[in-house]
Amino acid sequence: QAQLIESGGGSVQAGGSLSLSCAASEYLYCRYDMSWYRQAPGKEREFVSAIDSDGRTRYADSVNGRFTISQDNGKNTVYLQMNSLKPEDTAMYYCKADPVVAGDRWCRNALNTWGQGTLVTVSS
């Protein structure tokens, strides 16, 4: 099973920026809709942003206008550019992959649903 691997987390001051990356460890003959979620201590995991196979994007209201999701199909990588970071953005950020064809069990099993997470800490 291929792994989703996130990177780019770190510690920044409020108002700063970070760019997160997520890529599969192996090339797969599958198409996935990609998304980012985050989970702060003591809180539920929440949706942040998503991009589908056609490049259409969605954002949570809390990050809309500050975060930008994008993908590089050639590198099979999805990115999350985070600007104007706030302390409330502090969380573990997770990458999620969903097969374009929801019922495609082979593609589902070929790749982990969730990455291991990358920690983002924003100090005031």
N, CA, C and O atoms as CSV, one atom per row, in Angstrom:
chain,resi,resn,atom,element,x,y,z
A,1,GLN,N,N,0.847,-1.191,0.000
A,1,GLN,CA,C,0.000,0.000,0.000
A,1,GLN,C,C,0.883,1.240,0.000
A,1,GLN,O,O,1.777,1.363,0.837
A,2,ALA,N,N,0.643,2.153,-0.923
A,2,ALA,CA,C,1.394,3.390,-0.978
A,2,ALA,C,C,1.008,4.287,0.186
A,2,ALA,O,O,-0.105,4.212,0.707
A,3,GLN,N,N,1.945,5.136,0.581
A,3,GLN,CA,C,1.739,6.028,1.702
A,3,GLN,C,C,1.584,7.464,1.234
A,3,GLN,O,O,2.219,7.889,0.269
A,4,LEU,N,N,0.736,8.203,1.929
A,4,LEU,CA,C,0.673,9.643,1.766
A,4,LEU,C,C,1.658,10.267,2.736
A,4,LEU,O,O,1.665,9.934,3.921
A,5,ILE,N,N,2.483,11.165,2.242
A,5,ILE,CA,C,3.529,11.763,3.056
A,5,ILE,C,C,3.408,13.274,3.013
A,5,ILE,O,O,3.556,13.887,1.956
A,6,GLU,N,N,3.140,13.874,4.167
A,6,GLU,CA,C,3.061,15.325,4.284
A,6,GLU,C,C,4.390,15.887,4.745
A,6,GLU,O,O,5.163,15.212,5.425
A,7,SER,N,N,4.645,17.119,4.372
A,7,SER,CA,C,5.838,17.813,4.816
A,7,SER,C,C,5.578,19.312,4.794
A,7,SER,O,O,4.597,19.768,4.207
A,8,GLY,N,N,6.448,20.068,5.426
A,8,GLY,CA,C,6.368,21.520,5.389
A,8,GLY,C,C,5.894,22.178,6.658
A,8,GLY,O,O,5.919,23.404,6.760
A,9,GLY,N,N,5.459,21.397,7.632
A,9,GLY,CA,C,5.019,21.980,8.882
A,9,GLY,C,C,6.170,22.602,9.645
A,9,GLY,O,O,7.339,22.355,9.349
A,10,GLY,N,N,5.825,23.407,10.623
A,10,GLY,CA,C,6.835,24.063,11.429
A,10,GLY,C,C,6.212,25.069,12.355
A,10,GLY,O,O,4.993,25.106,12.523
A,11,SER,N,N,7.044,25.884,12.955
A,11,SER,CA,C,6.608,26.911,13.889
A,11,SER,C,C,6.850,28.288,13.291
A,11,SER,O,O,7.959,28.602,12.857
A,12,VAL,N,N,5.802,29.107,13.272
A,12,VAL,CA,C,5.901,30.458,12.734
A,12,VAL,C,C,5.161,31.419,13.644
A,12,VAL,O,O,4.338,31.008,14.463
A,13,GLN,N,N,5.458,32.694,13.497
A,13,GLN,CA,C,4.749,33.729,14.224
A,13,GLN,C,C,3.475,34.110,13.483
A,13,GLN,O,O,3.370,33.930,12.270
A,14,ALA,N,N,2.518,34.634,14.224
A,14,ALA,CA,C,1.278,35.091,13.616
A,14,ALA,C,C,1.561,36.056,12.474
A,14,ALA,O,O,2.412,36.939,12.580
A,15,GLY,N,N,0.833,35.870,11.385
A,15,GLY,CA,C,1.041,36.675,10.198
A,15,GLY,C,C,1.999,36.065,9.205
A,15,GLY,O,O,2.103,36.533,8.071
A,16,GLY,N,N,2.698,35.026,9.614
A,16,GLY,CA,C,3.648,34.369,8.743
A,16,GLY,C,C,2.990,33.389,7.792
A,16,GLY,O,O,1.766,33.264,7.749
A,17,SER,N,N,3.824,32.696,7.029
A,17,SER,CA,C,3.343,31.773,6.011
A,17,SER,C,C,4.070,30.442,6.085
A,17,SER,O,O,5.215,30.359,6.531
A,18,LEU,N,N,3.384,29.415,5.643
A,18,LEU,CA,C,3.956,28.096,5.482
A,18,LEU,C,C,3.347,27.449,4.250
A,18,LEU,O,O,2.223,27.767,3.862
A,19,SER,N,N,4.086,26.550,3.646
A,19,SER,CA,C,3.583,25.788,2.519
A,19,SER,C,C,3.720,24.306,2.815
A,19,SER,O,O,4.820,23.814,3.068
A,20,LEU,N,N,2.606,23.601,2.782
A,20,LEU,CA,C,2.590,22.181,3.049
A,20,LEU,C,C,2.534,21.401,1.744
A,20,LEU,O,O,1.968,21.864,0.754
A,21,SER,N,N,3.125,20.220,1.754
A,21,SER,CA,C,3.112,19.348,0.595
A,21,SER,C,C,2.639,17.962,0.996
A,21,SER,O,O,2.836,17.524,2.129
A,22,CYS,N,N,2.015,17.283,0.050
A,22,CYS,CA,C,1.553,15.920,0.271
A,22,CYS,C,C,1.731,15.142,-1.023
A,22,CYS,O,O,1.273,15.566,-2.084
A,23,ALA,N,N,2.394,14.010,-0.924
A,23,ALA,CA,C,2.636,13.198,-2.104
A,23,ALA,C,C,2.554,11.728,-1.756
A,23,ALA,O,O,2.856,11.326,-0.633
A,24,ALA,N,N,2.148,10.934,-2.718
A,24,ALA,CA,C,2.125,9.492,-2.550
A,24,ALA,C,C,3.530,8.931,-2.725
A,24,ALA,O,O,4.310,9.426,-3.539
A,25,SER,N,N,3.837,7.918,-1.970
A,25,SER,CA,C,5.167,7.335,-2.013
A,25,SER,C,C,5.425,6.539,-3.280
A,25,SER,O,O,6.579,6.259,-3.604
A,26,GLU,N,N,4.382,6.171,-4.000
A,26,GLU,CA,C,4.488,5.412,-5.235
A,26,GLU,C,C,3.526,5.971,-6.268
A,26,GLU,O,O,2.487,6.535,-5.926
A,27,TYR,N,N,3.881,5.810,-7.534
A,27,TYR,CA,C,2.952,6.192,-8.590
A,27,TYR,C,C,1.853,5.143,-8.699
A,27,TYR,O,O,2.109,3.939,-8.662
A,28,LEU,N,N,0.628,5.628,-8.832
A,28,LEU,CA,C,-0.523,4.746,-8.929
A,28,LEU,C,C,-1.368,5.103,-10.140
A,28,LEU,O,O,-1.523,6.275,-10.482
A,29,TYR,N,N,-1.909,4.085,-10.779
A,29,TYR,CA,C,-2.798,4.304,-11.915
A,29,TYR,C,C,-4.218,4.489,-11.403
A,29,TYR,O,O,-5.133,3.736,-11.736
A,30,CYS,N,N,-4.362,5.510,-10.591
A,30,CYS,CA,C,-5.634,5.881,-10.009
A,30,CYS,C,C,-5.727,7.393,-9.959
A,30,CYS,O,O,-4.713,8.091,-9.961
A,31,ARG,N,N,-6.946,7.888,-9.915
A,31,ARG,CA,C,-7.172,9.317,-9.747
A,31,ARG,C,C,-7.850,9.550,-8.406
A,31,ARG,O,O,-8.792,8.852,-8.032
A,32,TYR,N,N,-7.349,10.542,-7.700
A,32,TYR,CA,C,-7.851,10.850,-6.371
A,32,TYR,C,C,-8.239,12.311,-6.243
A,32,TYR,O,O,-7.587,13.195,-6.799
A,33,ASP,N,N,-9.310,12.551,-5.501
A,33,ASP,CA,C,-9.608,13.885,-5.019
A,33,ASP,C,C,-8.818,14.066,-3.725
A,33,ASP,O,O,-8.842,13.200,-2.851
A,34,MET,N,N,-8.129,15.177,-3.610
A,34,MET,CA,C,-7.256,15.407,-2.471
A,34,MET,C,C,-7.810,16.504,-1.573
A,34,MET,O,O,-8.444,17.449,-2.042
A,35,SER,N,N,-7.563,16.366,-0.288
A,35,SER,CA,C,-8.034,17.367,0.650
A,35,SER,C,C,-7.086,17.477,1.835
A,35,SER,O,O,-6.262,16.598,2.085
A,36,TRP,N,N,-7.228,18.575,2.549
A,36,TRP,CA,C,-6.488,18.812,3.782
A,36,TRP,C,C,-7.460,18.957,4.940
A,36,TRP,O,O,-8.485,19.629,4.827
A,37,TYR,N,N,-7.130,18.329,6.041
A,37,TYR,CA,C,-7.852,18.455,7.293
A,37,TYR,C,C,-6.865,18.854,8.373
A,37,TYR,O,O,-5.653,18.735,8.194
A,38,ARG,N,N,-7.387,19.327,9.493
A,38,ARG,CA,C,-6.524,19.649,10.611
A,38,ARG,C,C,-7.217,19.300,11.913
A,38,ARG,O,O,-8.445,19.250,11.991
A,39,GLN,N,N,-6.416,19.060,12.924
A,39,GLN,CA,C,-6.948,18.730,14.231
A,39,GLN,C,C,-6.102,19.390,15.309
A,39,GLN,O,O,-4.911,19.109,15.443
A,40,ALA,N,N,-6.728,20.258,16.062
A,40,ALA,CA,C,-6.077,20.917,17.179
A,40,ALA,C,C,-6.321,20.106,18.442
A,40,ALA,O,O,-7.296,19.358,18.512
A,41,PRO,N,N,-5.454,20.239,19.443
A,41,PRO,CA,C,-5.642,19.496,20.689
A,41,PRO,C,C,-7.015,19.749,21.298
A,41,PRO,O,O,-7.439,20.895,21.447
A,42,GLY,N,N,-7.702,18.672,21.646
A,42,GLY,CA,C,-9.007,18.783,22.263
A,42,GLY,C,C,-10.148,19.085,21.320
A,42,GLY,O,O,-11.281,19.269,21.763
A,43,LYS,N,N,-9.874,19.139,20.023
A,43,LYS,CA,C,-10.910,19.438,19.048
A,43,LYS,C,C,-11.051,18.307,18.033
A,43,LYS,O,O,-10.159,17.473,17.880
A,44,GLU,N,N,-12.188,18.298,17.348
A,44,GLU,CA,C,-12.422,17.329,16.291
A,44,GLU,C,C,-11.614,17.692,15.052
A,44,GLU,O,O,-11.289,18.856,14.818
A,45,ARG,N,N,-11.303,16.679,14.274
A,45,ARG,CA,C,-10.644,16.934,13.003
A,45,ARG,C,C,-11.609,17.670,12.083
A,45,ARG,O,O,-12.768,17.277,11.947
A,46,GLU,N,N,-11.127,18.738,11.454
A,46,GLU,CA,C,-11.996,19.565,10.643
A,46,GLU,C,C,-11.459,19.730,9.228
A,46,GLU,O,O,-10.253,19.685,8.986
A,47,PHE,N,N,-12.380,19.919,8.318
A,47,PHE,CA,C,-12.051,20.137,6.924
A,47,PHE,C,C,-11.386,21.490,6.735
A,47,PHE,O,O,-11.796,22.480,7.340
A,48,VAL,N,N,-10.362,21.531,5.896
A,48,VAL,CA,C,-9.661,22.771,5.588
A,48,VAL,C,C,-9.852,23.164,4.127
A,48,VAL,O,O,-10.293,24.272,3.824
A,49,SER,N,N,-9.513,22.244,3.227
A,49,SER,CA,C,-9.575,22.556,1.808
A,49,SER,C,C,-9.564,21.276,0.994
A,49,SER,O,O,-9.131,20.230,1.477
A,50,ALA,N,N,-10.039,21.357,-0.242
A,50,ALA,CA,C,-10.054,20.202,-1.128
A,50,ALA,C,C,-9.862,20.637,-2.569
A,50,ALA,O,O,-10.208,21.755,-2.952
A,51,ILE,N,N,-9.308,19.739,-3.351
A,51,ILE,CA,C,-9.178,19.954,-4.784
A,51,ILE,C,C,-9.493,18.635,-5.477
A,51,ILE,O,O,-8.942,17.592,-5.123
A,52,ASP,N,N,-10.384,18.685,-6.468
A,52,ASP,CA,C,-10.750,17.456,-7.141
A,52,ASP,C,C,-9.893,17.244,-8.384
A,52,ASP,O,O,-9.019,18.052,-8.697
A,53,SER,N,N,-10.152,16.160,-9.076
A,53,SER,CA,C,-9.330,15.797,-10.220
A,53,SER,C,C,-9.425,16.785,-11.371
A,53,SER,O,O,-8.561,16.800,-12.248
A,54,ASP,N,N,-10.462,17.607,-11.378
A,54,ASP,CA,C,-10.625,18.637,-12.401
A,54,ASP,C,C,-10.062,19.989,-11.973
A,54,ASP,O,O,-10.163,20.967,-12.714
A,55,GLY,N,N,-9.473,20.048,-10.790
A,55,GLY,CA,C,-8.872,21.272,-10.316
A,55,GLY,C,C,-9.808,22.199,-9.566
A,55,GLY,O,O,-9.408,23.300,-9.188
A,56,ARG,N,N,-11.032,21.785,-9.344
A,56,ARG,CA,C,-11.978,22.606,-8.597
A,56,ARG,C,C,-11.638,22.569,-7.117
A,56,ARG,O,O,-11.315,21.513,-6.572
A,57,THR,N,N,-11.710,23.713,-6.475
A,57,THR,CA,C,-11.271,23.842,-5.088
A,57,THR,C,C,-12.406,24.242,-4.161
A,57,THR,O,O,-13.386,24.855,-4.583
A,58,ARG,N,N,-12.259,23.887,-2.897
A,58,ARG,CA,C,-13.177,24.282,-1.838
A,58,ARG,C,C,-12.361,24.648,-0.614
A,58,ARG,O,O,-11.272,24.115,-0.401
A,59,TYR,N,N,-12.893,25.564,0.193
A,59,TYR,CA,C,-12.214,26.003,1.399
A,59,TYR,C,C,-13.190,26.138,2.549
A,59,TYR,O,O,-14.346,26.514,2.360
A,60,ALA,N,N,-12.715,25.827,3.738
A,60,ALA,CA,C,-13.481,26.126,4.929
A,60,ALA,C,C,-13.553,27.640,5.101
A,60,ALA,O,O,-12.628,28.362,4.728
A,61,ASP,N,N,-14.654,28.108,5.667
A,61,ASP,CA,C,-14.813,29.546,5.862
A,61,ASP,C,C,-13.677,30.140,6.689
A,61,ASP,O,O,-13.285,31.288,6.477
A,62,SER,N,N,-13.155,29.370,7.617
A,62,SER,CA,C,-12.134,29.863,8.524
A,62,SER,C,C,-10.802,30.154,7.840
A,62,SER,O,O,-9.987,30.908,8.373
A,63,VAL,N,N,-10.573,29.566,6.668
A,63,VAL,CA,C,-9.299,29.756,5.972
A,63,VAL,C,C,-9.466,30.402,4.611
A,63,VAL,O,O,-8.478,30.766,3.972
A,64,ASN,N,N,-10.684,30.547,4.164
A,64,ASN,CA,C,-10.945,31.120,2.848
A,64,ASN,C,C,-10.328,32.516,2.733
A,64,ASN,O,O,-10.538,33.375,3.589
A,65,GLY,N,N,-9.576,32.719,1.676
A,65,GLY,CA,C,-8.902,33.985,1.469
A,65,GLY,C,C,-7.483,34.021,1.988
A,65,GLY,O,O,-6.708,34.900,1.613
A,66,ARG,N,N,-7.131,33.079,2.844
A,66,ARG,CA,C,-5.779,33.014,3.401
A,66,ARG,C,C,-4.998,31.804,2.899
A,66,ARG,O,O,-3.781,31.877,2.723
A,67,PHE,N,N,-5.686,30.702,2.671
A,67,PHE,CA,C,-5.045,29.465,2.225
A,67,PHE,C,C,-5.353,29.218,0.754
A,67,PHE,O,O,-6.400,29.622,0.248
A,68,THR,N,N,-4.430,28.553,0.081
A,68,THR,CA,C,-4.618,28.182,-1.313
A,68,THR,C,C,-4.175,26.743,-1.519
A,68,THR,O,O,-3.044,26.383,-1.193
A,69,ILE,N,N,-5.061,25.926,-2.056
A,69,ILE,CA,C,-4.718,24.554,-2.367
A,69,ILE,C,C,-4.406,24.451,-3.856
A,69,ILE,O,O,-5.043,25.109,-4.678
A,70,SER,N,N,-3.440,23.637,-4.192
A,70,SER,CA,C,-3.064,23.451,-5.586
A,70,SER,C,C,-2.466,22.063,-5.755
A,70,SER,O,O,-2.174,21.376,-4.776
A,71,GLN,N,N,-2.287,21.657,-7.004
A,71,GLN,CA,C,-1.709,20.354,-7.260
A,71,GLN,C,C,-0.814,20.393,-8.478
A,71,GLN,O,O,-0.998,21.203,-9.387
A,72,ASP,N,N,0.158,19.502,-8.476
A,72,ASP,CA,C,1.061,19.318,-9.594
A,72,ASP,C,C,0.883,17.878,-10.045
A,72,ASP,O,O,1.449,16.960,-9.451
A,73,ASN,N,N,0.098,17.683,-11.092
A,73,ASN,CA,C,-0.196,16.329,-11.541
A,73,ASN,C,C,1.052,15.584,-11.998
A,73,ASN,O,O,1.158,14.371,-11.819
A,74,GLY,N,N,1.991,16.309,-12.586
A,74,GLY,CA,C,3.224,15.689,-13.035
A,74,GLY,C,C,4.028,15.096,-11.894
A,74,GLY,O,O,4.696,14.075,-12.057
A,75,LYS,N,N,3.959,15.746,-10.730
A,75,LYS,CA,C,4.682,15.273,-9.554
A,75,LYS,C,C,3.782,14.522,-8.588
A,75,LYS,O,O,4.236,14.056,-7.543
A,76,ASN,N,N,2.505,14.404,-8.936
A,76,ASN,CA,C,1.526,13.734,-8.076
A,76,ASN,C,C,1.563,14.289,-6.661
A,76,ASN,O,O,1.590,13.543,-5.682
A,77,THR,N,N,1.564,15.595,-6.575
A,77,THR,CA,C,1.703,16.280,-5.302
A,77,THR,C,C,0.613,17.334,-5.137
A,77,THR,O,O,0.250,18.019,-6.094
A,78,VAL,N,N,0.099,17.456,-3.929
A,78,VAL,CA,C,-0.864,18.494,-3.598
A,78,VAL,C,C,-0.227,19.415,-2.567
A,78,VAL,O,O,0.527,18.962,-1.706
A,79,TYR,N,N,-0.530,20.703,-2.655
A,79,TYR,CA,C,0.073,21.704,-1.793
A,79,TYR,C,C,-0.997,22.498,-1.061
A,79,TYR,O,O,-2.139,22.595,-1.509
A,80,LEU,N,N,-0.608,23.053,0.059
A,80,LEU,CA,C,-1.452,23.994,0.779
A,80,LEU,C,C,-0.589,25.182,1.171
A,80,LEU,O,O,0.236,25.089,2.080
A,81,GLN,N,N,-0.784,26.296,0.483
A,81,GLN,CA,C,-0.093,27.527,0.818
A,81,GLN,C,C,-0.903,28.253,1.875
A,81,GLN,O,O,-2.069,28.580,1.653
A,82,MET,N,N,-0.295,28.505,3.018
A,82,MET,CA,C,-0.978,29.117,4.137
A,82,MET,C,C,-0.352,30.478,4.421
A,82,MET,O,O,0.822,30.569,4.780
A,83,ASN,N,N,-1.136,31.518,4.257
A,83,ASN,CA,C,-0.685,32.880,4.500
A,83,ASN,C,C,-1.477,33.497,5.643
A,83,ASN,O,O,-2.536,32.998,6.023
A,84,SER,N,N,-0.953,34.582,6.181
A,84,SER,CA,C,-1.613,35.310,7.270
A,84,SER,C,C,-2.036,34.367,8.385
A,84,SER,O,O,-3.174,34.411,8.852
A,85,LEU,N,N,-1.127,33.530,8.798
A,85,LEU,CA,C,-1.442,32.516,9.792
A,85,LEU,C,C,-1.812,33.140,11.136
A,85,LEU,O,O,-1.268,34.166,11.544
A,86,LYS,N,N,-2.750,32.486,11.802
A,86,LYS,CA,C,-3.242,32.917,13.099
A,86,LYS,C,C,-2.978,31.827,14.129
A,86,LYS,O,O,-2.841,30.660,13.764
A,87,PRO,N,N,-2.904,32.184,15.406
A,87,PRO,CA,C,-2.705,31.164,16.435
A,87,PRO,C,C,-3.748,30.048,16.370
A,87,PRO,O,O,-3.430,28.896,16.663
A,88,GLU,N,N,-4.972,30.367,15.994
A,88,GLU,CA,C,-6.009,29.358,15.900
A,88,GLU,C,C,-5.810,28.388,14.739
A,88,GLU,O,O,-6.540,27.403,14.630
A,89,ASP,N,N,-4.836,28.652,13.874
A,89,ASP,CA,C,-4.479,27.708,12.823
A,89,ASP,C,C,-3.579,26.595,13.337
A,89,ASP,O,O,-3.324,25.624,12.623
A,90,THR,N,N,-3.103,26.723,14.547
A,90,THR,CA,C,-2.238,25.710,15.140
A,90,THR,C,C,-2.960,24.371,15.201
A,90,THR,O,O,-4.037,24.262,15.788
A,91,ALA,N,N,-2.364,23.359,14.596
A,91,ALA,CA,C,-2.988,22.042,14.530
A,91,ALA,C,C,-2.054,21.076,13.827
A,91,ALA,O,O,-1.057,21.469,13.222
A,92,MET,N,N,-2.402,19.807,13.922
A,92,MET,CA,C,-1.785,18.808,13.075
A,92,MET,C,C,-2.553,18.796,11.762
A,92,MET,O,O,-3.775,18.646,11.758
A,93,TYR,N,N,-1.857,18.951,10.666
A,93,TYR,CA,C,-2.487,18.993,9.354
A,93,TYR,C,C,-2.311,17.660,8.648
A,93,TYR,O,O,-1.206,17.122,8.570
A,94,TYR,N,N,-3.424,17.132,8.133
A,94,TYR,CA,C,-3.439,15.825,7.499
A,94,TYR,C,C,-3.885,15.919,6.049
A,94,TYR,O,O,-4.794,16.678,5.713
A,95,CYS,N,N,-3.247,15.154,5.212
A,95,CYS,CA,C,-3.625,15.015,3.817
A,95,CYS,C,C,-4.546,13.808,3.667
A,95,CYS,O,O,-4.336,12.781,4.313
A,96,LYS,N,N,-5.561,13.929,2.819
A,96,LYS,CA,C,-6.530,12.857,2.621
A,96,LYS,C,C,-6.742,12.613,1.132
A,96,LYS,O,O,-6.853,13.558,0.351
A,97,ALA,N,N,-6.798,11.351,0.747
A,97,ALA,CA,C,-7.006,10.959,-0.645
A,97,ALA,C,C,-8.272,10.133,-0.771
A,97,ALA,O,O,-8.471,9.168,-0.033
A,98,ASP,N,N,-9.133,10.517,-1.714
A,98,ASP,CA,C,-10.367,9.793,-1.988
A,98,ASP,C,C,-10.427,9.460,-3.469
A,98,ASP,O,O,-10.340,10.363,-4.300
A,99,PRO,N,N,-10.574,8.187,-3.824
A,99,PRO,CA,C,-10.664,7.825,-5.238
A,99,PRO,C,C,-11.774,8.590,-5.943
A,99,PRO,O,O,-12.863,8.771,-5.399
A,100,VAL,N,N,-11.484,9.035,-7.161
A,100,VAL,CA,C,-12.481,9.749,-7.947
A,100,VAL,C,C,-13.717,8.875,-8.142
A,100,VAL,O,O,-14.848,9.354,-8.054
A,101,VAL,N,N,-13.492,7.609,-8.404
A,101,VAL,CA,C,-14.564,6.634,-8.463
A,101,VAL,C,C,-14.713,6.054,-7.067
A,101,VAL,O,O,-13.887,5.256,-6.625
A,102,ALA,N,N,-15.762,6.457,-6.381
A,102,ALA,CA,C,-15.928,6.113,-4.977
A,102,ALA,C,C,-15.946,4.615,-4.730
A,102,ALA,O,O,-15.482,4.152,-3.688
A,103,GLY,N,N,-16.472,3.862,-5.671
A,103,GLY,CA,C,-16.585,2.431,-5.485
A,103,GLY,C,C,-15.386,1.634,-5.960
A,103,GLY,O,O,-15.431,0.405,-5.982
A,104,ASP,N,N,-14.307,2.317,-6.343
A,104,ASP,CA,C,-13.107,1.631,-6.832
A,104,ASP,C,C,-12.301,1.115,-5.648
A,104,ASP,O,O,-11.498,1.844,-5.066
A,105,ARG,N,N,-12.519,-0.125,-5.305
A,105,ARG,CA,C,-11.860,-0.704,-4.147
A,105,ARG,C,C,-10.359,-0.868,-4.361
A,105,ARG,O,O,-9.585,-0.738,-3.413
A,106,TRP,N,N,-9.935,-1.153,-5.597
A,106,TRP,CA,C,-8.516,-1.324,-5.855
A,106,TRP,C,C,-7.763,-0.021,-5.581
A,106,TRP,O,O,-6.730,-0.029,-4.911
A,107,CYS,N,N,-8.272,1.081,-6.091
A,107,CYS,CA,C,-7.612,2.364,-5.878
A,107,CYS,C,C,-7.669,2.776,-4.416
A,107,CYS,O,O,-6.728,3.385,-3.906
A,108,ARG,N,N,-8.765,2.451,-3.735
A,108,ARG,CA,C,-8.868,2.754,-2.319
A,108,ARG,C,C,-7.813,1.996,-1.516
A,108,ARG,O,O,-7.165,2.562,-0.635
A,109,ASN,N,N,-7.651,0.733,-1.824
A,109,ASN,CA,C,-6.709,-0.088,-1.088
A,109,ASN,C,C,-5.256,0.180,-1.473
A,109,ASN,O,O,-4.345,-0.147,-0.712
A,110,ALA,N,N,-5.032,0.769,-2.639
A,110,ALA,CA,C,-3.679,1.009,-3.115
A,110,ALA,C,C,-2.982,2.145,-2.384
A,110,ALA,O,O,-1.753,2.218,-2.384
A,111,LEU,N,N,-3.748,3.030,-1.762
A,111,LEU,CA,C,-3.190,4.219,-1.133
A,111,LEU,C,C,-3.861,4.465,0.208
A,111,LEU,O,O,-5.082,4.362,0.328
A,112,ASN,N,N,-3.065,4.788,1.210
A,112,ASN,CA,C,-3.623,5.156,2.502
A,112,ASN,C,C,-4.582,6.323,2.355
A,112,ASN,O,O,-4.338,7.233,1.562
A,113,THR,N,N,-5.666,6.303,3.110
A,113,THR,CA,C,-6.617,7.403,3.097
A,113,THR,C,C,-5.999,8.663,3.676
A,113,THR,O,O,-6.189,9.761,3.153
A,114,TRP,N,N,-5.262,8.494,4.754
A,114,TRP,CA,C,-4.685,9.619,5.491
A,114,TRP,C,C,-3.171,9.545,5.540
A,114,TRP,O,O,-2.587,8.463,5.614
A,115,GLY,N,N,-2.544,10.715,5.497
A,115,GLY,CA,C,-1.126,10.803,5.748
A,115,GLY,C,C,-0.853,10.790,7.236
A,115,GLY,O,O,-1.775,10.692,8.045
A,116,GLN,N,N,0.412,10.889,7.593
A,116,GLN,CA,C,0.796,10.820,8.998
A,116,GLN,C,C,0.616,12.147,9.726
A,116,GLN,O,O,0.631,12.189,10.956
A,117,GLY,N,N,0.448,13.213,8.983
A,117,GLY,CA,C,0.264,14.530,9.558
A,117,GLY,C,C,1.560,15.315,9.672
A,117,GLY,O,O,2.640,14.744,9.819
A,118,THR,N,N,1.434,16.620,9.603
A,118,THR,CA,C,2.565,17.517,9.821
A,118,THR,C,C,2.095,18.650,10.730
A,118,THR,O,O,1.026,19.223,10.519
A,119,LEU,N,N,2.890,18.961,11.728
A,119,LEU,CA,C,2.470,19.886,12.770
A,119,LEU,C,C,2.751,21.329,12.381
A,119,LEU,O,O,3.852,21.677,11.955
A,120,VAL,N,N,1.725,22.159,12.540
A,120,VAL,CA,C,1.836,23.598,12.316
A,120,VAL,C,C,1.560,24.302,13.629
A,120,VAL,O,O,0.503,24.115,14.233
A,121,THR,N,N,2.505,25.111,14.070
A,121,THR,CA,C,2.358,25.867,15.301
A,121,THR,C,C,2.514,27.351,14.995
A,121,THR,O,O,3.526,27.779,14.441
A,122,VAL,N,N,1.507,28.123,15.361
A,122,VAL,CA,C,1.518,29.562,15.117
A,122,VAL,C,C,1.476,30.274,16.457
A,122,VAL,O,O,0.523,30.117,17.220
A,123,SER,N,N,2.497,31.047,16.741
A,123,SER,CA,C,2.588,31.759,17.999
A,123,SER,C,C,2.193,33.217,17.828
A,123,SER,O,O,2.391,33.800,16.762
A,124,SER,N,N,1.635,33.802,18.879
A,124,SER,CA,C,1.211,35.188,18.843
A,124,SER,C,C,2.318,36.110,19.292
A,124,SER,O,O,2.133,37.327,19.325
